[in-house]
Amino acid sequence: MKYLVVLCDGMADYKIDALGNRTPMEAAVKPTTDALAKKALVGTVSNVPEGMTPESDTANIAVLSYDPKVYSKGRAPLEAVSMGLTMTDTMTAYRANLVTLSEAEERYEDKIMLDHSADEISTKEADELIQAIEKHFGNDLRHFYTGVSYRHCLLWDKAPAAYDFARPHDILGQCIQTYLPMGQEGAPYLALMEESYQILNHHPVNEARRAKGLKPANSLWLWSPGQNPSLPNFKDKWGLDGAVISAVDLIKGIGICAGLESIDVDGATGNVHTNYEGKAAAAIDAFKRGKDFVYIHVEAPDECGHRAEIENKVLSIELIDKKITKPCFDYLQRTGEPFRIMILPDHPTPIVMRTHSMDPVPFLIYFSDRDFDGVDTFTEATAEAKGFYIPRGEQLLKQMIK
């Protein structure tokens, strides 16, 4: 038996006037997904427990069958694992976004969060900026490391007291003042973020970006701290040899911590222009090499939600169907071996909110050897109408692997 999960990050949404009062899932042309849905087990699931923040680390940990209340310790340490960084028990990892803040205001605290991703800055450009940050701030206890695009990592040994940072993608278009680290505990972090603006705003990389009409990556934004992560081994839990395929260090880190092989794909970017074909090819190759379980994570719908790109969100869903789900389904069907495919988002990223919501998400599980009374098209509404609701996301995978 082979098992494939296609995780469409942030795919679920609300109805949008510009789409004729439809959601992106309803507007998207996705023939393979809808064909599977007709014979699939379909329902809804809450991947983020009540009282927790709807973030991708929490939700994807749940989809992989781990209780987020026990194992979700912040995204930054998982990203550090993916980057090959070694953490001791006295270290704290922080996500360090390169963001775009407005420039007209004199005081740092009066600035506006324009873009949490600095126009999805390239990793090459970002590396130059992070090197400048490391040169200025790095010391015996703390170091900055380049990740992918705008997503980077700070490791701080014997760090100051923990702080509950604001998430930059939650405050787009807003003044940052009330979201900055505050008080005595926040002071060391605020000083670092404020000083980073002075280092980055007129860095040659950013001047070149302005000349091209792109937003500058002119400040760091720290958030989602955590300490050394660990997860029970996936193969020990399920008896399956698995792999994870993602452009995002967070998902790679979750996979590595769970003992899954993390497969890199050239041209996988985490946005709508990612290498969909490459991810499908990598999944097929993993199955050919004997993997029983493959988890393909696609960040594109989530990024489009954060950026309020309606057409691109619809397009990303269509490309996932055409360039990932279809070739993987065709391959698994040709093998003659029984297989199962699960398709779902981890959480919604509604265009109108430009951030994540706590709403349950739709899922489908297709069994090659068993038919269910599914739905004609896979959407938020059709899945909810089935009346099959799983309140705890970590219980979902056992519906597929049983």
C-alpha positions as CSV (number, residue, x, y, z in Angstrom):
1,M,0.0,0.0,0.0
2,K,1.2,3.5,-0.9
3,Y,0.1,6.7,0.8
4,L,0.3,10.2,-0.7
5,V,-0.7,13.4,1.1
6,V,-1.0,16.6,-1.0
7,L,-1.0,19.5,1.6
8,C,-2.2,22.7,-0.1
9,D,-1.1,25.3,2.5
10,G,-3.8,27.9,3.3
11,M,-6.1,26.7,0.4
12,A,-9.4,27.1,2.2
13,D,-11.0,30.5,2.1
14,Y,-14.2,32.5,2.3
15,K,-16.5,33.5,-0.6
16,I,-15.1,36.5,-2.6
17,D,-17.3,38.9,-4.6
18,A,-14.6,39.2,-7.3
19,L,-15.0,35.5,-7.9
20,G,-18.8,35.7,-8.2
21,N,-19.3,35.0,-4.5
22,R,-17.2,31.8,-4.7
23,T,-14.1,30.7,-2.8
24,P,-10.9,30.1,-4.7
25,M,-11.5,26.3,-4.3
26,E,-14.9,26.8,-5.9
27,A,-13.6,28.9,-8.7
28,A,-10.6,26.7,-9.5
29,V,-10.7,24.2,-12.4
30,K,-9.4,21.0,-10.8
31,P,-10.6,18.0,-12.7
32,T,-8.4,15.3,-11.1
33,T,-9.1,16.4,-7.5
34,D,-12.9,16.6,-8.2
35,A,-12.8,13.1,-9.9
36,L,-11.1,11.7,-6.8
37,A,-13.6,13.5,-4.5
38,K,-16.6,11.7,-6.2
39,K,-15.4,8.4,-4.7
40,A,-13.6,9.7,-1.6
41,L,-14.1,9.9,2.1
42,V,-14.9,13.7,2.5
43,G,-15.3,15.8,5.6
44,T,-13.8,18.6,7.6
45,V,-11.1,18.7,10.3
46,S,-9.7,21.2,12.8
47,N,-5.9,20.9,12.7
48,V,-5.4,23.7,15.3
49,P,-6.6,23.0,18.8
50,E,-8.7,25.6,20.6
51,G,-6.5,28.1,22.3
52,M,-3.6,27.7,20.0
53,T,-2.5,30.0,17.2
54,P,-3.4,28.9,13.7
55,E,0.1,28.5,12.3
56,S,1.5,26.0,9.8
57,D,3.8,24.3,12.3
58,T,0.9,23.5,14.6
59,A,-1.4,22.4,11.8
60,N,1.1,20.3,9.8
61,I,2.3,18.6,13.0
62,A,-1.4,17.6,13.5
63,V,-1.8,16.4,10.0
64,L,1.2,14.1,10.5
65,S,-0.7,12.7,13.5
66,Y,1.1,14.4,16.4
67,D,-0.8,16.2,19.1
68,P,0.1,20.0,18.7
69,K,-0.6,20.6,22.4
70,V,2.3,18.2,23.2
71,Y,4.7,18.7,20.3
72,S,4.2,22.2,18.9
73,K,7.0,24.3,20.4
74,G,7.4,27.1,17.8
75,R,8.3,27.1,14.2
76,A,11.8,28.5,14.4
77,P,13.4,25.4,16.0
78,L,11.9,23.2,13.3
79,E,13.3,25.5,10.6
80,A,16.7,25.4,12.3
81,V,16.7,21.6,12.1
82,S,15.9,21.8,8.4
83,M,18.8,24.2,7.9
84,G,21.2,21.7,9.5
85,L,21.8,23.9,12.5
86,T,22.6,22.2,15.8
87,M,20.8,23.4,18.9
88,T,21.8,22.8,22.5
89,D,19.3,22.7,25.3
90,T,20.3,26.3,26.3
91,M,19.6,27.7,22.8
92,T,16.5,29.5,21.6
93,A,15.7,29.7,17.9
94,Y,13.8,32.6,16.4
95,R,12.2,33.1,13.0
96,A,13.8,36.3,11.5
97,N,11.7,37.7,8.7
98,L,13.1,40.2,6.3
99,V,10.1,42.6,6.0
100,T,9.2,45.9,4.3
101,L,8.4,48.8,6.6
102,S,7.3,52.2,5.4
103,E,10.0,54.9,5.3
104,A,8.2,58.2,5.6
105,E,7.9,58.1,9.4
106,E,10.9,59.3,11.4
107,R,10.3,57.0,14.4
108,Y,10.6,53.3,14.0
109,E,7.5,52.6,16.0
110,D,5.4,54.7,13.7
111,K,6.1,52.7,10.6
112,I,3.6,50.6,8.7
113,M,4.1,46.9,8.0
114,L,3.9,46.9,4.2
115,D,5.0,43.3,3.4
116,H,5.9,40.4,5.6
117,S,7.9,38.9,2.7
118,A,9.6,42.0,1.2
119,D,8.1,41.2,-2.2
120,E,9.2,37.6,-1.8
121,I,12.8,38.6,-1.9
122,S,15.2,36.1,-3.6
123,T,17.3,33.9,-1.4
124,K,20.5,35.3,-3.1
125,E,19.6,38.9,-2.2
126,A,18.5,37.9,1.3
127,D,21.8,36.1,1.9
128,E,23.7,39.4,1.4
129,L,21.4,41.1,3.9
130,I,21.6,38.4,6.5
131,Q,25.4,38.4,6.2
132,A,25.3,42.1,6.9
133,I,23.1,41.5,9.9
134,E,25.4,38.7,11.2
135,K,28.4,40.9,10.8
136,H,26.8,43.6,12.9
137,F,24.9,41.6,15.5
138,G,26.6,38.2,15.6
139,N,28.7,37.3,18.7
140,D,29.7,34.4,20.9
141,L,26.0,33.8,21.9
142,R,23.9,34.6,18.9
143,H,24.2,34.1,15.1
144,F,21.9,34.7,12.1
145,Y,21.5,32.1,9.4
146,T,20.1,32.5,5.9
147,G,17.0,30.4,5.1
148,V,14.8,30.7,2.0
149,S,13.5,34.0,0.6
150,Y,12.4,36.1,3.5
151,R,12.5,33.3,6.1
152,H,15.6,33.3,8.2
153,C,16.8,32.1,11.6
154,L,18.4,33.5,14.7
155,L,20.0,31.1,17.2
156,W,20.6,32.7,20.6
157,D,22.3,30.8,23.4
158,K,21.2,31.8,26.9
159,A,18.7,34.2,25.3
160,P,16.8,36.9,27.2
161,A,13.4,36.0,28.7
162,A,10.9,34.5,26.3
163,Y,8.6,36.9,24.5
164,D,5.3,36.4,22.7
165,F,6.0,38.2,19.5
166,A,3.4,39.4,16.9
167,R,3.3,37.6,13.6
168,P,4.2,40.0,10.8
169,H,1.7,38.5,8.4
170,D,-1.1,39.4,10.9
171,I,-0.4,43.1,10.8
172,L,-0.1,43.9,7.1
173,G,-1.1,47.5,6.5
174,Q,-1.0,48.4,10.2
175,C,1.2,50.6,12.3
176,I,3.7,48.4,14.1
177,Q,3.8,50.4,17.4
178,T,1.4,48.2,19.4
179,Y,2.9,45.0,18.0
180,L,6.5,45.7,18.8
181,P,8.2,43.9,21.7
182,M,7.4,45.9,24.9
183,G,8.6,46.3,28.5
184,Q,11.8,45.0,30.1
185,E,11.4,41.6,28.5
186,G,10.9,42.9,25.0
187,A,13.6,45.6,25.2
188,P,16.6,43.5,23.9
189,Y,14.5,42.3,20.9
190,L,13.1,45.7,20.1
191,A,16.6,47.2,20.1
192,L,17.8,44.6,17.6
193,M,14.8,45.0,15.3
194,E,15.1,48.8,15.4
195,E,18.8,48.8,14.7
196,S,18.4,46.4,11.9
197,Y,16.4,49.1,10.0
198,Q,19.4,51.4,10.1
199,I,21.6,48.6,8.7
200,L,19.2,47.4,6.0
201,N,17.2,50.3,4.7
202,H,20.0,51.7,2.4
203,H,22.0,48.6,1.9
204,P,23.1,48.2,-1.8
205,V,20.8,45.2,-2.2
206,N,17.8,47.3,-1.2
207,E,18.8,50.3,-3.3
208,A,19.0,47.9,-6.3
209,R,15.6,46.5,-5.5
210,R,14.1,50.0,-5.4
211,A,15.6,50.7,-8.8
212,K,13.8,47.7,-10.1
213,G,10.5,48.8,-8.5
214,L,10.7,46.2,-5.8
215,K,10.0,46.7,-2.1
216,P,13.2,46.9,0.1
217,A,13.8,44.3,2.8
218,N,14.5,47.0,5.3
219,S,14.0,45.5,8.7
220,L,14.2,42.2,10.7
221,W,11.1,41.0,12.4
222,L,11.6,38.3,15.1
223,W,8.9,35.9,16.1
224,S,7.9,32.2,16.9
225,P,10.8,31.3,19.3
226,G,11.3,27.9,20.6
227,Q,13.8,25.4,22.0
228,N,15.2,22.1,20.8
229,P,12.4,20.2,19.1
230,S,11.6,16.4,19.0
231,L,8.8,14.2,17.6
232,P,8.2,10.5,17.9
233,N,9.5,8.6,14.9
234,F,6.9,8.3,12.2
235,K,8.0,4.9,11.0
236,D,7.9,3.5,14.6
237,K,4.4,4.9,14.9
238,W,2.9,3.8,11.6
239,G,5.3,1.2,10.2
240,L,5.8,3.3,7.1
241,D,9.0,4.5,5.5
242,G,8.2,8.1,4.5
243,A,9.4,11.3,2.9
244,V,8.4,15.0,2.9
245,I,8.7,17.3,-0.1
246,S,8.5,21.1,0.5
247,A,10.2,24.4,-0.3
248,V,9.7,25.6,3.3
249,D,12.2,25.0,6.0
250,L,9.5,24.6,8.6
251,I,7.9,21.6,6.9
252,K,11.3,20.1,6.1
253,G,12.2,20.4,9.8
254,I,9.0,18.7,10.9
255,G,9.7,15.9,8.6
256,I,13.3,15.5,9.7
257,C,12.3,15.5,13.4
258,A,9.8,12.8,12.6
259,G,12.4,10.7,10.9
260,L,11.1,11.3,7.3
261,E,13.4,11.8,4.4
262,S,13.4,15.5,3.4
263,I,13.7,15.8,-0.4
264,D,14.8,19.1,-2.0
265,V,13.5,20.1,-5.4
266,D,15.3,22.5,-7.6
267,G,13.1,25.6,-8.3
268,A,10.8,25.0,-5.4
269,T,10.2,28.5,-4.2
270,G,7.2,28.5,-1.8
271,N,5.2,30.8,-4.0
272,V,2.9,30.5,-7.0
273,H,5.9,30.1,-9.4
274,T,7.2,27.0,-7.7
275,N,8.4,23.9,-9.5
276,Y,5.1,21.8,-9.3
277,E,6.4,19.3,-11.8
278,G,9.6,18.8,-9.9
279,K,7.6,18.0,-6.7
280,A,5.5,15.5,-8.5
281,A,8.6,13.9,-10.0
282,A,10.3,13.7,-6.6
283,A,7.3,12.0,-5.1
284,I,7.1,9.5,-7.9
285,D,10.8,8.8,-7.5
286,A,10.4,8.4,-3.8
287,F,7.7,5.7,-4.3
288,K,9.9,4.0,-6.9
289,R,12.7,3.9,-4.3
290,G,10.5,2.1,-1.9
291,K,8.9,4.8,0.2
292,D,5.5,3.9,1.5
293,F,4.4,7.4,2.5
294,V,5.0,10.8,0.7
295,Y,3.9,14.1,2.1
296,I,4.0,16.9,-0.6
297,H,3.6,20.4,0.9
298,V,2.8,23.3,-1.4
299,E,3.1,26.8,0.1
300,A,1.7,28.7,-2.9
301,P,-2.0,29.1,-1.9
302,D,-1.0,30.4,1.6
303,E,1.4,33.0,0.1
304,C,-1.3,34.2,-2.3
305,G,-3.7,34.5,0.6
306,H,-1.3,36.6,2.6
307,R,-0.6,38.8,-0.4
308,A,-4.4,39.1,-1.3
309,E,-3.7,37.8,-4.8
310,I,-7.1,36.3,-5.7
311,E,-6.3,35.2,-9.3
312,N,-3.0,33.6,-8.2
313,K,-4.6,31.7,-5.4
314,V,-7.1,30.2,-7.9
315,L,-4.2,29.5,-10.3
316,S,-2.1,27.8,-7.6
317,I,-5.0,25.4,-6.8
318,E,-5.3,24.6,-10.5
319,L,-1.6,24.0,-10.9
320,I,-1.4,21.7,-7.9
321,D,-4.2,19.7,-9.5
322,K,-2.7,19.6,-13.0
323,K,1.0,19.3,-12.2
324,I,1.1,17.4,-8.9
325,T,-2.1,15.5,-8.2
326,K,-2.7,14.2,-11.7
327,P,0.8,12.8,-12.5
328,C,1.0,11.3,-9.0
329,F,-2.4,9.7,-9.3
330,D,-1.6,8.4,-12.8
331,Y,1.7,6.9,-11.6
332,L,0.1,5.2,-8.6
333,Q,-2.7,3.8,-10.8
334,R,-0.2,2.4,-13.2
335,T,1.6,0.4,-10.5
336,G,-1.4,-1.8,-9.9
337,E,-0.6,-1.6,-6.2
338,P,-3.4,-0.3,-3.9
339,F,-2.9,3.3,-2.8
340,R,-4.6,6.1,-0.9
341,I,-4.4,9.9,-1.6
342,M,-5.3,12.6,1.0
343,I,-5.8,16.2,-0.2
344,L,-6.4,19.1,2.2
345,P,-5.1,22.4,3.5
346,D,-3.6,22.8,6.9
347,H,-5.6,25.9,7.8
348,P,-7.5,28.6,5.8
349,T,-5.7,31.7,4.7
350,P,-8.7,33.9,3.7
351,I,-7.9,36.7,1.2
352,V,-10.0,39.1,3.1
353,M,-8.0,38.5,6.3
354,R,-4.5,38.1,4.7
355,T,-3.7,35.8,7.6
356,H,-4.7,32.4,9.0
357,S,-8.1,31.6,10.5
358,M,-9.3,28.9,13.0
359,D,-12.0,27.5,10.7
360,P,-12.1,23.7,10.1
361,V,-10.7,22.7,6.7
362,P,-12.0,20.3,4.0
363,F,-10.3,17.0,3.4
364,L,-10.7,14.1,1.0
365,I,-9.2,10.6,1.2
366,Y,-9.3,8.5,-1.9
367,F,-9.0,4.8,-1.6
368,S,-8.0,2.9,-4.8
369,D,-9.6,-0.2,-3.5
370,R,-12.8,1.2,-2.0
371,D,-15.5,3.6,-3.1
372,F,-17.3,6.2,-0.8
373,D,-20.2,8.4,-1.5
374,G,-18.2,11.5,-2.1
375,V,-19.0,14.9,-3.5
376,D,-19.2,16.2,-7.1
377,T,-16.6,18.9,-6.5
378,F,-14.1,19.4,-3.6
379,T,-14.9,22.7,-1.8
380,E,-15.3,24.0,1.7
381,A,-19.1,23.9,1.5
382,T,-19.4,20.4,0.0
383,A,-17.0,18.9,2.6
384,E,-18.9,20.6,5.4
385,A,-22.2,19.3,4.0
386,K,-21.1,15.7,4.4
387,G,-21.4,16.2,8.1
388,F,-18.2,14.2,8.9
389,Y,-16.2,16.4,11.3
390,I,-12.9,15.4,13.0
391,P,-12.3,17.8,15.9
392,R,-8.7,16.9,16.5
393,G,-6.4,17.0,13.5
394,E,-4.0,14.4,14.9
395,Q,-6.8,11.9,14.6
396,L,-7.1,12.4,10.8
397,L,-4.3,10.3,9.5
398,K,-5.7,7.1,11.0
399,Q,-8.7,7.5,8.7
400,M,-6.2,7.1,5.8
401,I,-3.8,4.5,7.3
402,K,-6.0,1.7,8.6
